[in-house]
Amino acid sequence: MATSLIEQGNSRLLVTGATGFVGRAVCAALTQRHNSVRGVVRNLPRPSSEPCELIKLNDIGLTTQWSDALDGMNTVIHLAARTQVTHDSAADPLAALCAVNVAGTLNLARQADAAGVKRFVFISSAKVNGECTQAGQAFTEADQPKPQDAYAQSKHEAELGLREIAAASGMEVVIIRAPLVYGPGVKGNFAALMRAVRRGWPLPLGGVQNQRSLVALDNLVDFIVTCAAHPQAANQTFLVSDGHDLSTPELLRGLARAAGVPARLLPVPVWALQAGAALLGKSDAVQRLCGNLQVDISKARSLLSWVPPLSVDEGFDRLLGGDD
């Protein structure tokens, strides 16, 4: 592939969610290539140490006006979203999610097209494919989507709307479905698991025999930048991962190695974990630890010649500061 405008530092990109876990890393990667990057955020950091120009928008919805943010931009990378919350305060969680993730996304895309944006990169979720896979049967982009929760449904509806906009206009749309992302600054369940490993807590997960796909933050960022520029990415949907799936025990041993501590895994049978989780109302959490969720990145490899720049071990080292 000929050197892209992004690699030459000649592109003008708008990044939503610019100060988020992924957004900050995307903006840094783009500015390091000397591109003109404008970030959209809900709250301006004080003092700002961000590597790009920032614009504050209070919300992302059906009536949001994007003209100032889109002025002069040729590419949009849309990361901002409302995420699924276990105890959502909204009376109708699906409607609340769709107001941002569907109506807000499509409103931005329509205004981007009208403003002359050439490519719109949408960060979706592997959850659009479903919540789990059969052993050895990874999700592919050709599979029928089977979103199970409100968040995944909202992402799927946004994908459908974006494809309609692309078909009716000259703006190219790229959809990226990512599994769990890990890296410095990760929060939530992954961060809690990492703390448990670091503290040497015994974990009853030694008997789990599953396979799950993850993606290191650096690998996802590299793939987003690739999709923002590569001619063959136009109007395509991609799954992305590290390209090397792990069982939960392998994940925990990898984290322990990077942290320089022993992995303390107890070989508790999976059925016992599931029974205990059912009693405690934690079945979903145990499913994520014990079930399979694999994605196939063959399309990214073949169509874009993309290879994850970091191995899983290198990703864990970055996560836990092993390369400092």
TIFISE-608660 format. One line per field, with one value per residue: y, z, x of N, C-alpha, C, CB in turn; residue in three letters. Coordinates in steps of 0.05 Angstrom, whole numbers, plus 5000, padded with zeros to 4 digits. Atoms other than C-alpha are relative to their C-alpha. Glycine has a CB too. Layout:
N
nc2 = Y:...
nc3 = Z:...
nc1 = X:...
cac2 = Y:...
cac3 = Z:...
cac1 = X:...
cc2 = Y:...
cc3 = Z:...
cc1 = X:...
cbc2 = Y:...
cbc3 = Z:...
cbc1 = X:...
res = ALA:...
This chain:
324
nc2 = 4976:4975:4986:4986:4972:5000:5006:4977:4978:4980:5004:4984:5020:4995:5024:4997:5015:4996:5003:5026:5021:5005:4975:4986:5014:4996:4972:4999:5014:4983:4976:5008:5002:4972:4993:4980:5015:4985:5019:4992:5010:4989:4982:4992:5005:4976:4988:5019:5012:5017:4994:4990:4980:5012:4986:5011:5003:5011:5025:5011:5009:4995:4972:4988:4986:5008:4985:4989:5023:5013:4981:5007:5028:5019:5026:5001:5025:4996:5018:4993:5016:5006:5028:5014:4998:5021:4988:4976:4983:4993:5016:5018:5000:5002:4974:4982:5007:4994:4971:4992:5018:5002:4974:4982:5009:4995:4971:4992:5010:4984:4974:5004:5002:4974:4983:5009:5020:5022:5026:5001:5025:5004:5021:5016:5020:5028:5009:5000:5028:5017:5000:5023:5018:5028:5004:5002:4988:4971:4982:4987:4978:5011:5012:4984:4987:5009:4984:5010:4980:4974:4986:5013:4993:4973:4999:5013:4981:4979:5011:5001:4973:4990:5012:4986:4974:5004:5009:4977:4977:5006:5003:5027:5008:5023:5009:5017:5014:5007:5014:4986:4985:4997:4983:4981:4984:5016:4999:5020:5027:5008:4987:5015:5026:4994:4994:5025:5014:4986:5004:5028:5013:5025:4997:5027:5001:5018:5022:4989:5007:4984:4984:4973:4980:4973:4983:4980:4973:4992:5014:4987:4974:5004:5008:4977:4982:5014:4999:4973:4993:5021:4999:5024:5001:4985:5014:5027:5005:5016:5008:4996:5012:5004:5022:5024:5003:5010:5010:4983:5005:4989:4971:4994:5006:4979:4976:5005:4998:4972:4986:5012:5014:5026:5003:5019:5010:5023:5015:5005:5007:4979:5003:4989:4971:4992:5003:4979:4975:4999:4994:4972:4983:4991:5018:4987:4996:5025:5007:4986:5012:5029:5005:4994:4979:4998:4987:5007:4976:5007:4980:4978:5009:5004:4977:4977:5008:4990:5019:4986:4994:5010:5027:4999:4995:4971:4985:5002:4984:4972:4996:5001:4984:5016:4989:4974
nc3 = 5000:5000:4974:4997:4991:4971:4995:5009:4982:5016:4996:4979:4989:4977:4983:4977:4976:5003:4975:4988:4999:5028:5015:4994:5014:5028:5006:4998:5023:5024:4999:5003:5029:5009:5011:4986:4986:4983:4982:4988:4972:4984:4980:5006:4977:4990:5026:5022:5009:5023:5023:5023:4994:4989:5001:4980:5006:4976:5005:5027:5004:5025:5007:4996:5024:5003:5021:4992:4996:5026:5019:5010:4995:5021:4989:4973:4984:4980:4977:4978:4999:4974:4995:4983:4971:4987:4987:5015:4987:5019:4998:5023:5006:5029:5013:4993:5016:5029:5004:5004:5017:5026:5010:4999:5020:5027:5003:5006:5026:5021:5001:5011:5029:5011:4997:5019:4989:5019:4987:4973:4987:4977:4982:4991:4979:5007:4989:5021:5010:4979:4974:4997:5023:4995:5000:5026:5021:4995:5016:5024:5009:5017:4983:4994:4974:4979:4976:4978:4981:5011:5011:5025:5018:5009:5019:5025:5014:5011:5024:5022:5010:5013:5026:5017:5007:5019:5026:5012:5001:5008:4976:4993:4972:4991:4974:4985:4977:4982:4975:4976:5005:4976:5003:4978:4995:5002:4976:4999:4991:5006:4980:4975:5003:5000:4972:4984:5008:4989:4971:4993:4989:5014:5018:5005:5029:5012:5015:5023:5026:5020:5018:5004:5015:4988:5017:4985:5008:5022:5024:5009:5011:5026:5020:5006:5018:5025:5012:5008:5023:5021:5021:5000:4977:5006:4999:4990:4972:4991:4973:4994:4974:5000:5018:4984:4979:4975:4979:4977:4986:5015:4995:4972:4998:5014:4984:4978:5010:5006:4974:4984:4977:5007:5004:4981:5013:4988:5021:4993:5023:5011:4991:4973:5003:5011:4979:4980:5013:5003:4974:4994:5022:5015:5023:5023:4995:5003:5029:5012:4992:5006:5027:5024:5018:5018:5026:5022:5013:5026:5019:4996:5009:5029:5016:4993:4993:4973:4980:4975:4994:4974:4992:4974:4978:5001:4991:4971:4989:5001:4981:4973:4997:5003:5020:4989
nc1 = 5017:4986:5001:5025:4998:4996:4972:4985:5006:5016:5028:5014:5017:5016:5002:5018:4990:4971:4986:5007:4979:4990:4998:4975:4979:5003:4991:4970:4988:5004:4984:4972:4995:5001:5025:5016:5020:5019:5014:5026:5002:5022:4988:4973:4982:4987:4993:5001:4975:5007:4983:5015:5021:5024:5025:5019:5028:5013:5012:5001:5027:5014:5000:4973:4989:4972:4987:4974:4981:4995:4988:4973:4992:5005:5004:5011:4998:5021:4996:5017:5025:5011:4995:5019:4996:5016:5024:5005:5020:5020:5024:4998:4971:4995:5005:4979:4976:5005:4999:4973:4984:5012:5008:4977:4980:5010:5001:4972:4993:5013:4987:4973:5003:5006:4976:4979:4982:4996:5001:5011:4992:5018:4991:5023:4994:5003:5026:5020:5001:5011:4987:4982:4996:4994:4971:4987:5016:4999:5017:4989:5016:5022:5020:5024:4998:5018:4996:5016:5009:5008:4977:4993:5022:4997:4977:5009:5017:4983:4987:5019:5005:4976:4998:5019:4989:4978:5011:5014:4982:4973:4983:4993:5004:4986:5010:4980:5011:4978:5006:4990:4975:4985:4976:4997:5024:5025:5017:5020:4995:4973:4983:5003:4986:4972:4993:5000:4975:4977:5001:4995:5024:5007:5023:5010:5004:4980:5012:5014:4988:5015:4983:5012:4984:4997:4984:4984:5007:4982:5008:5024:4994:4987:5021:5017:4985:5000:5027:5005:4984:4996:5022:5017:5017:5025:5027:4996:5003:4978:4995:4972:4990:4971:4994:4991:5020:4991:5018:4999:4975:4978:5001:4991:4972:4987:5000:4982:4972:4993:4999:4978:5010:5010:5029:5011:5025:5012:5014:5028:5016:5016:5027:5002:5000:5026:5020:4996:5007:5029:5010:4992:5010:4977:4996:4988:4971:4987:5000:4978:4975:4999:5010:4984:5008:4977:5005:4981:4991:4989:5007:4982:4973:4999:5008:4984:4973:4996:4990:4998:4973:4992:5008:5015:4981:4992:5023:5001:4977:5008:5022:4990:4976:4977:4981:4990
cac2 = 5000:5070:5113:5141:5214:5195:5165:5227:5271:5305:5284:5323:5279:5288:5239:5234:5210:5240:5237:5166:5102:5089:5160:5190:5136:5145:5221:5211:5161:5208:5270:5232:5223:5300:5299:5353:5323:5353:5318:5322:5315:5325:5358:5397:5373:5426:5439:5407:5360:5329:5325:5356:5412:5398:5419:5411:5384:5371:5313:5269:5261:5272:5348:5358:5409:5387:5442:5474:5406:5381:5443:5424:5351:5295:5235:5220:5167:5158:5127:5163:5120:5107:5041:4988:4999:4943:4988:5039:5097:5108:5084:5052:5032:5012:5078:5116:5077:5086:5161:5166:5105:5104:5172:5209:5168:5175:5249:5258:5215:5254:5320:5292:5272:5341:5372:5333:5281:5224:5168:5152:5100:5072:5033:4980:4917:4843:4836:4852:4781:4752:4738:4671:4622:4547:4521:4530:4567:4640:4696:4723:4785:4741:4713:4735:4787:4763:4821:4799:4861:4933:4960:4909:4922:4996:4985:4938:4989:5042:4997:4986:5060:5076:5027:5060:5128:5101:5069:5135:5180:5184:5178:5114:5078:5029:4988:4958:4906:4899:4849:4867:4920:4920:4968:5021:5055:4998:4999:4954:4878:4871:4921:4883:4817:4849:4876:4807:4776:4829:4819:4745:4726:4653:4651:4590:4591:4538:4488:4533:4508:4563:4609:4684:4738:4803:4863:4904:4979:4990:4937:4968:5037:5012:4979:5041:5083:5030:5030:5106:5105:5039:5042:4970:4985:5027:5004:4942:4912:4882:4842:4856:4821:4805:4744:4696:4672:4654:4611:4647:4610:4630:4702:4701:4668:4720:4777:4745:4738:4810:4832:4788:4750:4677:4658:4626:4586:4536:4480:4488:4453:4499:4470:4489:4560:4564:4538:4587:4644:4627:4630:4699:4726:4731:4683:4734:4748:4674:4665:4718:4682:4611:4617:4622:4685:4682:4727:4711:4767:4732:4786:4841:4801:4785:4848:4899:4859:4878:4842:4860:4898:4873:4801:4783:4781:4850:4875:4849:4881:4948:4940:4926:4972:4917:4959:5019
cac3 = 5000:4984:5044:5070:5086:5160:5157:5119:5173:5123:5151:5192:5240:5290:5349:5396:5467:5461:5534:5546:5555:5480:5455:5490:5460:5391:5393:5416:5360:5307:5332:5336:5261:5256:5236:5254:5308:5341:5401:5426:5501:5552:5603:5588:5631:5675:5660:5592:5577:5517:5452:5409:5404:5446:5436:5491:5475:5532:5499:5438:5412:5358:5360:5374:5327:5301:5251:5291:5308:5236:5203:5159:5179:5129:5176:5238:5290:5333:5400:5447:5470:5528:5559:5592:5667:5712:5752:5699:5729:5664:5664:5595:5590:5516:5497:5536:5502:5433:5443:5446:5410:5353:5344:5366:5321:5259:5271:5272:5210:5170:5189:5174:5105:5093:5117:5065:5111:5069:5121:5185:5231:5282:5343:5356:5399:5390:5432:5369:5346:5413:5484:5474:5423:5419:5432:5370:5332:5332:5310:5240:5205:5161:5221:5234:5290:5356:5405:5473:5516:5507:5495:5440:5409:5406:5373:5322:5305:5296:5248:5206:5202:5184:5127:5100:5103:5067:5013:5001:5002:4982:5054:5070:5135:5172:5230:5282:5331:5390:5448:5518:5513:5564:5576:5623:5656:5645:5694:5714:5722:5688:5736:5795:5769:5759:5831:5858:5819:5843:5915:5911:5927:5913:5855:5844:5768:5757:5730:5675:5604:5558:5503:5500:5453:5481:5449:5478:5476:5431:5382:5379:5368:5312:5279:5285:5252:5198:5185:5182:5124:5086:5019:5027:5093:5060:5077:5113:5181:5220:5283:5319:5374:5394:5348:5405:5449:5522:5574:5639:5675:5619:5627:5702:5695:5643:5688:5746:5704:5682:5755:5780:5828:5832:5804:5858:5822:5856:5812:5831:5782:5735:5756:5828:5807:5766:5824:5873:5824:5813:5888:5892:5829:5794:5736:5684:5717:5720:5647:5628:5666:5647:5578:5508:5467:5407:5346:5280:5252:5187:5148:5178:5164:5091:5068:5104:5115:5188:5241:5315:5333:5405:5428:5488:5534:5510:5521:5593:5604:5580:5624:5687:5673:5654:5599:5645
cac1 = 5000:5024:5041:4976:4962:4959:5029:5052:5022:4974:4907:4856:4819:4762:4764:4704:4715:4785:4802:4776:4817:4822:4812:4872:4917:4888:4899:4971:4985:4956:4992:5058:5050:5042:4969:4920:4876:4814:4784:4712:4702:4646:4692:4755:4814:4847:4902:4899:4957:4924:4964:4909:4859:4797:4725:4673:4604:4556:4522:4518:4448:4397:4402:4477:4508:4576:4592:4649:4680:4675:4702:4761:4762:4769:4764:4722:4739:4678:4695:4647:4588:4542:4562:4520:4513:4488:4442:4423:4385:4346:4274:4286:4360:4355:4323:4376:4432:4401:4394:4469:4496:4446:4413:4475:4521:4477:4467:4543:4551:4500:4532:4601:4578:4549:4615:4655:4686:4714:4717:4679:4710:4660:4684:4632:4636:4647:4584:4545:4564:4541:4562:4598:4624:4630:4700:4743:4688:4707:4662:4673:4647:4603:4564:4493:4495:4464:4467:4443:4440:4418:4488:4503:4434:4448:4516:4484:4430:4483:4521:4459:4445:4517:4516:4453:4486:4548:4506:4469:4530:4602:4628:4664:4646:4691:4663:4711:4684:4731:4730:4755:4810:4866:4924:4950:4891:4842:4784:4727:4729:4796:4828:4799:4826:4894:4895:4877:4936:4984:4963:4974:4902:4884:4835:4789:4799:4853:4803:4775:4787:4762:4788:4777:4801:4828:4860:4917:4905:4966:4941:4872:4900:4945:4885:4842:4897:4903:4828:4827:4876:4877:4839:4815:4782:4728:4657:4682:4668:4726:4737:4802:4843:4914:4910:4927:4870:4878:4844:4828:4885:4933:4910:4922:4990:5009:4989:5027:5090:5087:5076:5133:5089:5067:4999:4957:4903:4858:4830:4757:4709:4672:4605:4619:4636:4572:4530:4560:4551:4478:4466:4500:4467:4535:4524:4543:4610:4627:4606:4657:4711:4693:4660:4689:4689:4736:4740:4774:4818:4834:4798:4841:4904:4886:4851:4894:4957:4950:4991:4983:5046:5047:5047:5003:5064:5086:5015:5016:5085:5058:4996:5037:5095:5143:5175:5190
cc2 = 5025:5013:5017:5029:5001:4995:5024:5024:5022:4998:5018:4983:5010:4974:5007:4983:5003:4997:4973:4981:4995:5027:5015:4987:5004:5028:5002:4987:5017:5025:4994:4998:5028:5006:5022:4986:5018:4980:5012:4987:5012:5020:5006:4995:5026:4992:4979:4991:4983:5009:5012:5022:4986:5019:4987:4999:4986:4973:4992:4988:5008:5029:5014:5013:4996:5018:5010:4977:4988:5018:4993:4972:4982:4971:5003:4973:5003:4978:5005:4983:5000:4970:4988:5002:4980:5011:5027:5016:5008:4981:4979:4999:4998:5026:5020:4994:5008:5030:5010:4983:4997:5028:5019:4994:5007:5030:5010:4991:5016:5028:4998:4997:5027:5019:4992:4980:4976:4973:5003:4973:4998:4977:4987:4980:4972:4988:5001:4972:4982:5000:4977:4984:4971:4997:4996:5011:5030:5015:5010:5023:4991:4988:5019:5012:4989:5016:4991:5021:5027:5015:4988:5006:5028:5003:4988:5019:5023:4991:4999:5027:5012:4988:5012:5027:4997:4993:5024:5024:4991:4996:4970:4995:4975:4993:4981:4988:4990:4984:5016:5012:5003:5017:5018:5018:4985:5000:4975:4973:4992:5012:4985:4974:5005:5006:4974:4984:5013:4996:4971:4985:4974:5004:4972:4995:4981:4978:5009:4992:5014:5014:5026:5017:5026:5017:5021:5028:5009:4986:5012:5027:4998:4992:5022:5019:4987:5003:5029:5008:4980:5001:4975:4998:5013:4983:4971:4999:4981:4992:5003:4987:4999:4977:4976:4999:4986:4987:5019:4994:5011:5030:5007:4994:5022:5026:4997:5002:5029:5016:4990:4987:4972:5000:4979:4992:4974:4985:4993:4993:5022:4998:5011:5031:5010:4998:5022:5027:5004:5008:5030:5020:5011:4982:5013:5004:4974:4991:5014:4988:4972:4993:5007:5025:5006:5015:4994:5026:4995:5022:5024:4993:4999:5025:5024:4994:5009:4977:5015:5006:4990:4971:5003:5006:5029:5017:4999:5016:5030:5006:5003:5015:4985:5010:5027:4997
cc3 = 5000:5027:5002:5009:5030:5006:4992:5018:4986:5004:5022:5011:5025:5016:5023:5023:5003:5025:5015:4998:4973:4986:5004:4985:4970:4992:5001:4976:4975:5001:4998:4971:4987:4985:5016:5013:5018:5016:5011:5027:5014:5020:4992:5024:5008:5017:4978:4993:4976:4976:4976:5009:5011:4997:5019:4988:5023:4996:4971:4995:4973:4991:5003:4974:4999:4981:5008:5002:4973:4980:4992:5003:4976:5010:5028:5012:5024:5022:5022:4999:5029:5004:5017:5029:5013:5012:4987:5012:4980:5002:4977:4991:4970:4986:5007:4985:4971:4995:4995:4978:4972:4989:4999:4979:4972:4994:4993:4972:4978:4998:4990:4970:4987:5001:4982:5012:4982:5013:5029:5012:5026:5017:5012:5021:4989:5011:4980:4988:5020:5025:5003:4974:5010:4998:4972:4977:5004:4983:4976:4992:4984:5017:5003:5028:5020:5025:5022:5020:4986:4987:4972:4979:4989:4981:4973:4984:4988:4975:4976:4989:4986:4972:4980:4991:4980:4973:4985:4995:4990:5023:5005:5030:5005:5028:5013:5024:5018:5024:5023:4993:5027:4994:5023:5003:4997:5027:5000:5009:4995:5020:5026:4999:5002:5029:5016:4994:5014:5030:5009:5011:4985:4984:4992:4970:4986:4984:4975:4975:4978:4981:4996:4985:5015:4980:5017:4989:4976:4974:4989:4987:4973:4979:4993:4980:4972:4985:4992:4974:4977:4980:5001:5024:4995:5000:5008:5030:5008:5030:5005:5027:4999:4981:5014:5024:5025:5016:5024:5017:4986:5003:5027:5003:4985:5015:5024:4991:4996:5026:5017:5026:4992:4995:5019:4990:5013:4979:5008:4974:4990:5010:5028:4999:4990:5021:5021:4989:4998:5027:5008:4979:4983:4976:4977:5004:4997:4971:4986:5006:4991:4971:4978:4986:4982:4975:4981:4986:4973:4979:5002:4990:4969:4985:5005:5006:5028:5018:5027:5007:5026:5004:5026:5023:5000:5009:5031:5013:4999:5022:5028:5003:4997:4981:5010:5007
cc1 = 5018:4998:4975:5005:5004:5029:5017:4996:4983:4970:4989:4978:4985:4997:4980:5009:5030:5015:4994:5024:5012:5005:5026:5024:4998:5010:5030:5013:4998:5018:5030:5007:4996:4974:4986:4976:4983:4984:4974:4998:4975:5010:5029:5018:5014:5024:5001:5029:4996:5017:4986:4982:4975:4976:4981:4972:4986:4987:5003:4973:4989:5003:5028:5010:5030:5015:5028:5020:5008:5014:5028:5009:4995:4995:4988:5005:4981:5002:4980:4974:4990:5003:4979:5008:4981:4975:4996:4977:4977:4976:5000:5029:5005:4995:5022:5026:4997:5001:5028:5013:4988:4993:5023:5021:4991:4997:5028:5008:4988:5013:5029:4999:4995:5024:5023:5020:5000:4997:4991:5006:4984:5010:4976:5010:4997:4974:4978:4997:4986:5017:5020:5002:5004:5030:5010:4984:4998:4980:5015:4981:4976:4977:4976:5003:4979:5005:4981:4990:4995:5024:5007:4978:5004:5023:4992:4982:5016:5015:4982:4995:5024:5003:4980:5010:5023:4990:4987:5018:5027:5019:5004:4997:5016:4990:5020:4986:5023:4989:5010:5027:5015:5025:5002:4976:4974:4985:4982:5009:5029:5020:4998:5014:5030:5010:5001:5026:5024:5002:5004:4976:4996:4974:4990:4995:5019:4988:4985:5015:4984:5020:4986:5020:5000:5015:5015:4994:5018:4992:4974:5005:5013:4980:4982:5014:5002:4974:4993:5013:4999:4977:4982:4982:4973:4976:5002:4995:5023:4997:5030:5007:5030:5008:5010:4981:5011:4978:5003:5025:5025:5001:5011:5030:5016:5002:5019:5029:5008:5003:5022:4990:4990:4970:4989:4972:4991:4983:4971:4984:4982:4971:4996:5000:4973:4978:5002:4992:4970:4987:5004:4990:5023:5006:5014:5030:5015:5000:5023:5027:5003:4992:5020:4990:5025:4991:5023:5008:5013:4994:5019:5028:5001:4994:5018:5029:5008:5010:5001:5029:5011:4991:4984:5019:5009:4977:4998:5023:4993:4979:5011:5026:5026:5021:5011:5030
cbc2 = 5000:5018:5017:4985:5015:4978:4975:5007:5012:4997:4971:5028:4975:5012:4992:4994:4971:5026:5023:4988:4974:4983:5018:5000:4970:4997:5019:4986:4973:5007:5015:4973:4980:5007:4975:5023:4978:5019:4991:4993:5006:4977:4987:5029:4979:5018:5015:5011:4984:5002:4975:4977:5016:4993:5000:5017:4983:5019:5000:4979:5010:4993:5015:4978:5030:4971:5024:5014:4979:4990:5029:5018:4989:4999:4983:5007:4995:4998:5004:5029:4971:5009:4995:4970:5029:4986:5003:4994:5025:4999:5017:5009:4977:4978:5011:4998:4970:4988:5014:4998:4973:4983:5012:4999:4970:4986:5014:4987:4970:5003:5013:4974:4980:5012:5000:5023:4991:5002:4986:5006:4999:4995:5012:4986:5004:4984:5017:5020:4990:4971:4998:4982:5009:4982:4976:4972:4987:5010:5024:4980:5019:4979:4993:4982:5030:4970:5030:4979:5004:5018:4997:4970:4997:5019:4985:4974:5011:5010:4971:4987:5018:4994:4969:5003:5014:4978:4978:5008:5014:5021:5014:4993:4995:5004:4987:5016:4977:5025:4971:4981:5028:4973:5016:5017:5023:4971:5026:4997:4981:5009:5029:4996:4987:5024:5019:4983:4999:5030:5011:4997:5018:4977:5017:4996:5027:4989:4985:5030:4969:5020:4985:5012:5004:4998:5014:4994:5020:4993:4970:5003:5016:4979:4976:5015:5005:4970:4989:5019:5005:4972:5001:4976:5014:5014:5002:4990:4988:5014:4970:5031:4972:4994:5009:5003:4985:5022:4971:4997:4970:4993:5010:4984:4972:5005:5006:4973:4984:5013:4997:5022:5016:4979:4992:5014:4996:5007:4974:5026:4974:5000:4970:4990:5009:4984:4972:5001:5003:4973:4983:5002:5023:5000:4988:5028:5011:4978:5009:5030:5001:4985:5014:4976:5026:4972:5031:4980:5014:4973:5010:5008:4972:4978:5007:5014:5010:5013:4989:4983:5030:5018:4982:4973:4982:5007:4989:4971:4995:5007:4976:4972:5014:4973:5004:5009
cbc3 = 5024:4978:5003:5021:4993:5013:4986:4972:5011:4971:5005:4988:5008:4993:5012:4991:4998:4988:5019:4986:5012:4984:5007:5030:5007:4992:5020:5026:4996:4998:5026:5014:4987:4983:4998:4981:5018:4983:5022:4981:5016:5014:5028:4991:4992:5016:5002:4975:5023:4993:4991:4986:4974:5030:4971:5026:4973:5009:5008:4994:5022:5002:5016:5009:5001:4990:4992:5027:5017:4988:5011:5012:5025:4981:5001:5000:5009:4987:5012:5000:4990:5003:5012:4991:5010:5021:5031:4970:5011:4972:4997:4977:5014:4988:5010:5030:5003:4991:5025:5026:5013:5001:5017:5027:5002:4996:5025:5021:4997:5006:5028:5013:4993:5015:5029:4990:5029:4987:4998:4999:5006:4990:5021:4977:5025:5009:5025:4977:4995:4990:5022:5023:4984:4980:5018:4995:5000:4994:5018:4976:4984:4981:5027:4999:4998:5005:4994:5015:5022:5021:5019:5003:5013:5024:5012:5006:5019:5021:5006:5010:5023:5017:5002:5015:5026:5011:5004:5017:5027:4983:5024:4991:5006:4999:4997:5008:4992:5011:5000:5024:4987:5012:4973:4996:4981:4991:5002:4973:4987:4971:5003:5006:4973:4982:5012:4992:4970:4994:5012:5018:4997:5021:4975:5015:4989:5021:5017:5002:4995:5013:4973:5027:4971:5027:4978:4997:5023:5007:5006:5023:5019:5003:5012:5026:5012:5004:5019:5022:5008:5014:4973:4999:5024:4973:4973:4994:5007:4996:5005:5002:5005:5028:4981:5009:4989:5016:5008:5017:5005:4970:4997:5020:4988:4973:5011:5013:4973:4983:5014:5007:5013:5021:4970:5029:4970:5025:4994:5013:5005:4970:4999:5017:4980:4976:5013:5009:4972:4991:5021:5003:5012:5019:4992:4996:5029:5017:4988:5008:5031:5018:4996:4981:5016:4993:5005:4980:5018:4990:5003:5029:5011:4992:5006:5025:4979:5011:4992:5023:4999:5023:5004:5004:4997:4971:4988:5009:4983:4972:4999:5009:5026:4991:4973:5024
cbc1 = 4981:4990:5026:4982:4974:4982:5009:4993:5025:5007:4994:4988:5015:4973:5027:4970:4992:5005:4995:4977:4988:4980:4977:5006:4999:4970:4987:5009:4986:4971:4994:5005:4980:5024:4981:4990:5013:4982:5017:4976:5025:4984:4998:5001:5021:4980:5026:4987:5013:4970:5014:4985:4993:5005:4988:5000:4996:4979:4970:5023:4982:4971:4980:5020:4993:5001:4983:4998:4987:4974:4999:5019:4985:5024:5026:4969:5030:4972:5028:4993:5005:4970:5028:4998:4996:5017:5004:4995:5012:5011:4975:4981:5013:4981:4973:5006:5005:4974:4988:5017:5001:4974:4977:5012:5005:4973:4989:5019:4993:4970:5000:5013:4978:4977:5009:5015:4990:5027:5028:4969:5031:4971:5019:4986:4983:5024:4993:5008:5028:4997:4980:4990:5025:4985:5007:5004:4971:5028:4990:5004:5017:5010:5012:4974:4997:5004:4997:5015:5022:4988:5025:5003:4973:5005:5024:4985:4978:5020:5010:4974:4993:5025:4995:4973:5011:5019:4979:4976:5002:5011:4987:5029:4970:5031:4972:5025:4980:5014:5012:5001:4994:5009:4999:5025:5000:5006:4984:4988:4981:5008:4993:4970:4993:5006:4980:4975:5004:4998:4975:5022:4976:4997:5006:4974:5002:5017:4981:4996:5001:4982:5005:4993:4988:5016:4983:5030:5005:5029:4996:4980:5019:5022:4984:4993:5028:5007:4979:5010:5028:5002:5013:5018:5013:5003:4987:5029:4973:5027:4990:5007:4987:5009:5021:5030:4976:5013:5007:4975:5004:4999:4971:4984:5007:4987:4972:4994:5002:4979:4974:5019:4976:5007:4994:4998:5004:4984:5015:4987:4983:5001:4991:5023:5022:4993:5003:5029:5013:4989:5013:5029:4985:5025:4973:4987:5004:4986:4973:4999:5002:4983:4975:5001:4991:5011:4998:4987:5021:4988:4971:5001:5006:4981:4971:4988:5021:4975:5028:4987:5004:4989:5025:4985:5024:5008:4975:5002:5025:4989:4982:5003:5000:4993:4987:4985
res = MET:ALA:THR:SER:LEU:ILE:GLU:GLN:GLY:ASN:SER:ARG:LEU:LEU:VAL:THR:GLY:ALA:THR:GLY:PHE:VAL:GLY:ARG:ALA:VAL:CYS:ALA:ALA:LEU:THR:GLN:ARG:HIS:ASN:SER:VAL:ARG:GLY:VAL:VAL:ARG:ASN:LEU:PRO:ARG:PRO:SER:SER:GLU:PRO:CYS:GLU:LEU:ILE:LYS:LEU:ASN:ASP:ILE:GLY:LEU:THR:THR:GLN:TRP:SER:ASP:ALA:LEU:ASP:GLY:MET:ASN:THR:VAL:ILE:HIS:LEU:ALA:ALA:ARG:THR:GLN:VAL:THR:HIS:ASP:SER:ALA:ALA:ASP:PRO:LEU:ALA:ALA:LEU:CYS:ALA:VAL:ASN:VAL:ALA:GLY:THR:LEU:ASN:LEU:ALA:ARG:GLN:ALA:ASP:ALA:ALA:GLY:VAL:LYS:ARG:PHE:VAL:PHE:ILE:SER:SER:ALA:LYS:VAL:ASN:GLY:GLU:CYS:THR:GLN:ALA:GLY:GLN:ALA:PHE:THR:GLU:ALA:ASP:GLN:PRO:LYS:PRO:GLN:ASP:ALA:TYR:ALA:GLN:SER:LYS:HIS:GLU:ALA:GLU:LEU:GLY:LEU:ARG:GLU:ILE:ALA:ALA:ALA:SER:GLY:MET:GLU:VAL:VAL:ILE:ILE:ARG:ALA:PRO:LEU:VAL:TYR:GLY:PRO:GLY:VAL:LYS:GLY:ASN:PHE:ALA:ALA:LEU:MET:ARG:ALA:VAL:ARG:ARG:GLY:TRP:PRO:LEU:PRO:LEU:GLY:GLY:VAL:GLN:ASN:GLN:ARG:SER:LEU:VAL:ALA:LEU:ASP:ASN:LEU:VAL:ASP:PHE:ILE:VAL:THR:CYS:ALA:ALA:HIS:PRO:GLN:ALA:ALA:ASN:GLN:THR:PHE:LEU:VAL:SER:ASP:GLY:HIS:ASP:LEU:SER:THR:PRO:GLU:LEU:LEU:ARG:GLY:LEU:ALA:ARG:ALA:ALA:GLY:VAL:PRO:ALA:ARG:LEU:LEU:PRO:VAL:PRO:VAL:TRP:ALA:LEU:GLN:ALA:GLY:ALA:ALA:LEU:LEU:GLY:LYS:SER:ASP:ALA:VAL:GLN:ARG:LEU:CYS:GLY:ASN:LEU:GLN:VAL:ASP:ILE:SER:LYS:ALA:ARG:SER:LEU:LEU:SER:TRP:VAL:PRO:PRO:LEU:SER:VAL:ASP:GLU:GLY:PHE:ASP:ARG:LEU:LEU:GLY:GLY:ASP:ASP
